[in-house]
Amino acid sequence: MKEWISLNMTPGIGPRKATQLLERFGSPERVFHALRTELEELRLPPDTLRSILAKRFHDRAEEELDRVRRIGGDILILDDGVYPQYLREIHDPPITLYVTGDWRTCLEMPCVAVIGSRRCTTYGRNACSMLARDLAEQGLCIVSGFARGIDTAAHRAAARAGGRTVAVMGTGLDDVYPAENRRLFDEILDAGGAIVTQFPLGTPPLRDNFPYRNRIISGLSLGAVVVEASERSGSLITARLAMEQDREVFAVPGNITSRNSFGTNYLIKSGAKLVQHWQDVVTELPDEIAASILPPGDKAPGAPESPRLPPGLSGAEKKVYAVLKPDAHLHKDDLLEQTGLSFGELNTALVGLDLKDLILALPGDNYARRH
């Protein structure tokens, strides 16, 4: 294992160059015993060549594994039996994976990626939360990139629904980015989820890291659901990678006047499956997985019924929650009229729902349902 970790830590060695070296020499051990002339044939950068010849990271590799295990993680290598099967099948898979949490369970489950814009709208956040929650409740593991916006909403909704979620990071396991997701990091692990990265400990959130992260998101998943994406969104890169990896691509339609809907509407025009509810995703999964989730004959489901009421709500809270929608906001005056509550009852219900993280309080005394 030391040679695998050392090769992954060598500067200038990404998945593509690592694959070239393994194809040429057969194993990391033989890479580090190769002659200078043999390595020079692959046109490695000078610093990379010197690092390999000097076995510069061998001692650090053993220390790296010890440090990872001390923080409750592990390192998987490409040729062992626990490396994720679907990820192994992609072109140029990462040669090592740093993991923590209940990764064995999560990575053996059927996984679906839910991704989208960092600067999402209320509609996007609520659509994402609804889909991630419902898919997680059907026994699917939700994979996303731990970024702000849609990724955060997907992880949180899956975890709070009692499901599993995997966060793929563009940093080392010891560098939580963005910093405000420290609590979410713990939520994911507490809910039986997992954290995955290909990067060594101490790796900061460099811009070039995130395309590699996106390959892992799509590579772990049977399909990718895109919820809001602007014209230049990184989520479109992940969708393209999913197509290249022969994965299903899904998109949630959006308002044609919103810049955040450009990417998803473009994907739908280009052949992505339009998604309105979780059944649209499940019906496109492999037959044995779809059959285990959907009732017999439920291959063309209709629109979902009215929203389920979360447990533990008071009578007034139930009335308010039932009236609110995730894709539109209502003013407090409209809520008074539609619920028939008094002003005091309505205020108490709104405070209660807000504390339960079930609604969004918007400017101008407007409110929307989160899920």
N, C-alpha and C positions, 0 to 999 in steps of 0.2 A: 504493500500500500504506500510505503514511503515514496517510491519513485513516481507513483501517480500524483500524489499531492505535490511533490517537488516540481514535476513538469507543469502542473496547473499554476504554480506560484511563479514560474519563470517568466520574466518580462518578455512581451512580444509573442507569447503563446496563447492564442485564443482557440476556440473549438476547431476552426478550419485548419490552422497550422498544426494543432495537435493530431487531428485526423490524418494529415499528410505524413507526419512523423510516424504514426502508428502503422499506416499502410506501408511505409518504406521499411521500417525496422521490426514491426511485429509486436513490440511491447515497450513500455517506458524503460524497463531495465536495459534493453538493448539500445534504446536511444542514448542513454547515458554512457554506454560503452562504445558508441560509434566513433569512428575516426573523424578527425577534423575535415578531411577531404570529402567524406561521405555527407557530413552535415552541410558543408559549403555548397554541395550540389542543390540543396533545397533553398538556397539564397536567404538564409536566416539573417536578421539584423545582427550587426556586430556584437551588441551587448547580450543578445539572446544566445549567440554562438558561444561566447565566453562563459556565460552562466552554465550552459549545459556541460561544456568541457571541464569546468571546475567543480561541477556538482555543487554549485553554490548554495542551493536551497535544501540539500539533503538533511542537514542537522535541524534546520528550521521546520522541516516537514514533520518530524517526530514531535517537536514542541507544539506545532500547530494542532496536531491531532489530540494531544494531551489537553491543550487549552480549550478546544471545542468540547471535549467530553466533560471538562470541569464545569462548563456552563450548561450542561444537560443536552448537548447536541451530538452529532456524529457526522462522519464523512463517508459518503457512498462513492464507489469507483465504478467505472463503466463496465468492467468485466465481472462484477460480483452478482449474486443471484437476487439481491434486493433492489437493484437499480430499476427505476420505473420502466416497464416494458414499452409503453407508448413513446416515451422520450428517447429510449434507446433506438427506436426505429427511424427517427428523423435524420436528415443529412447533417453531419457535423454535430452530434450531440455533445454537451459538455462532458469532459472526462471525469470530473468530480462534482458531487453535489453536497453542499453543507446543509444539514437538516436539523431541526429541533421540533419538539412536540410529538404528537402521536402520528408520525409520518408513515409508519407501516400501515396503519388502518386507512389513512387518507389516500395514500398513493395506490392502494389496491382497490379503492372504490372507483366506479365510473365518475369521471370528472368533467365538468363543463366550465369554461372560462366566461366570466362576466366582466366586461371592461368598458371604458368610455372616458369621457372628457374629465379633466381635472376641474375645469370651471363649469360645472354642470348647472342646469336650471332646476327649479323645484320639480318640474315635470320629470326631468331625467332622473333625479335622485329618487323620486317616488316610484317611477317605473322600474328602476333598478332594484330597489328594496323589495318590491312586490315579486319580481321574477326570481331574485336570489333566494328569498324566503321560501317561495313555493317550490322551487327546484330542490332546495336543501331538504324540505319536508318530504320530498319523494325519494330521498335516499341518495341524491347526487352530491358530490363534493364540489363546492364552488371555488374556482381558482381565479385569482386576480393579482394585480401588481402592487398593492399596498400604497398606491398613490392617493393624493387628495381626490375629492369628488366621487365619481362613480365607483372607483375601486374600493374606497373606504366604505361606501354605502353597501356594496356587495358583501364584503367581509362581515360587516356588522349585522346585516340582516340575516345572513346564514347562521352566524354564531348565536344570535338572539332567538332564532327559531329552533335551536337545539340541534342544528345540523353541523356538518364539518366544512371547513374552509381552509384553503392553502394560500398563503401569501408568498409570492415570489418577489424577492427583493433585488435591487440593483446595487446593494452594498454588502458588506460582511454581516454575519449574524450579530455582531456586537455593535453595529451602528444602525440604530432605528431611524429611518428617514421616510417621511418627514417627522420631525421631532414631536409634533403634536399627536402622532399616532402611537406614542408609547403605551397609552392605555389600551388602544385597540390591539397592539401586539400581545398584551397580556390577556385580553378578552379572547383572542383567537386560540391561544394555548389553553386557557381555562375551559373552553368549549370543546376541547378534544381535537383542535385543528393543528396545523403545522406551518412552519416557516421554512422556506427553501431558498437557496442562493447558490450560484456557482463560484462566488467570489471569496477569497481568503479573508480571514479576520483582519479588521483594520482598514478594509477597502472603503473609501468615501464614496458619496453619490456622484461620481463623474458622469458627464453627459454620455460618453461612449458606452457606458455600462448597460444602458437601458434597452438598446436593441437586442443585446444578448439575453436580458431578462425576458423580453417579449417572446423570444424563441422558446424559452422554457414554458411560459404560460400556455402558448398554443400547443407545444409538444406534449405536455402532460394531459391535455384535454381531448375529449371526443369532438368538441365543437366550441366555437367562440361566439358569444352573444355580445354585440356591440350596442351600447345604450348611449347615444349622443356622441358625436365626434365632429369637430370642425374640419375644414378642408385639409389642414396640415396636421391633423391629430396623429399622435403615436399609435392610437388604437387602430387606425387604418393600416399601419405597418403590421401590427399583430394579426389583423384580419388577412392581409396578404400572405403572411407567413403560414397561417392556418390553411389557406388554400393550397400553398406549395406543399404542405405536409399532408395533404389529402384529408383535412378535417372539414367538418361542416361549419358554415358561417351563417350566422343569424343577425338580424338587425331590427331594432325597434324604430318604427316610423316616427317622424317628428314634424313639427310645424315648418312649413316650407319657407317661412319668413325668418326663421331662427338660424343663425350661423352654426349653432351646435347640431343642427339637423342635416347639414350638408353631407357629412360623411355617411350617416346611416341611410339616408334616402338614396345616396349614390350607390351604396352597396346593394340595396334592394333592386335598383334599376339594373345592376350588374349581375343579378342572379342570386343574391343572398336571400335566405328564407325570412319573410316578414314575420315578426313575433308580436303577438298581442297578449298571450298568456303562456303558462308553462307547458301546456300540452303541445303547442307549436314546436317546442324544442324536443320534447321527448319522442314525438312521432318520427323524428328524423334520426334518432340514435339507432345503433345496431338492434336488430330484431329482438334478440334475447333480452336486452336491457329494456327496450320499449314494452315488450310483452309482460315483463315482471312489474311494471309500474302502472300501465294503462289497463282499465277494465276491458274485457273481451268486446271487440267491435268498436272500441272508442278510438278510431283512427282519424276522425274528422270532427273534433270537439267543437262545440259552439262557444259563445262568449261566456266568461265566468259569471257566476251568480253574484248577488250583492255581497259586499265585503263581510267577512266573518268578524264578529265582535271579539276583541281580545278579552281574556278572562279578567275578573277582578274590577270591572267598571261599575260605577254607581249608575243609578237610573238616568240621571241627568247627563252623565258622561256618555252613556250609550246613545242617547238621543243626538248629542252633538257629533259624535264619531260617525254615526250612520248618515248624517247629512253631509259631512265634509267629503271632498273628493281629492285624490292625489294629483290630478292634472288641472285643477282650477281652484281658485281661492274664493272664499266667501267673506263678506264684511260682517262685523258683529251685529249690525242691524238686521241683516238677512238671517243670521242665525237665530236671533230673537224671534223673528217672524216664523221661521220654519220649524223651530223646535217647540215653540209655545212656552219656553221657560221664562222666568222672571229675570231681571237684570242681574240680581245677586246670584241666582242659581246658575246662570250662564257663566258668569265670571268664575265661580267656584269650579264648574266643570272644565272650563278652559285651563285653569291653573292645574287641575288634576291631570288632565290629558297631556299637558306640557311636561309636567314632572315625570310622567310615564314615558316620555319621548315618543308619543304617538301622533303629535301634530306639530306643524310649523307655524310659529307666530311671525307674520309678515308685516311690513310697514303699513301704516294707515288702518290699524285694527282689522286686518285681513288674516284669514287662517286657512290652512290646507292640511289634509291628512298625509301623514308620512308614508303609510303602507297601503 
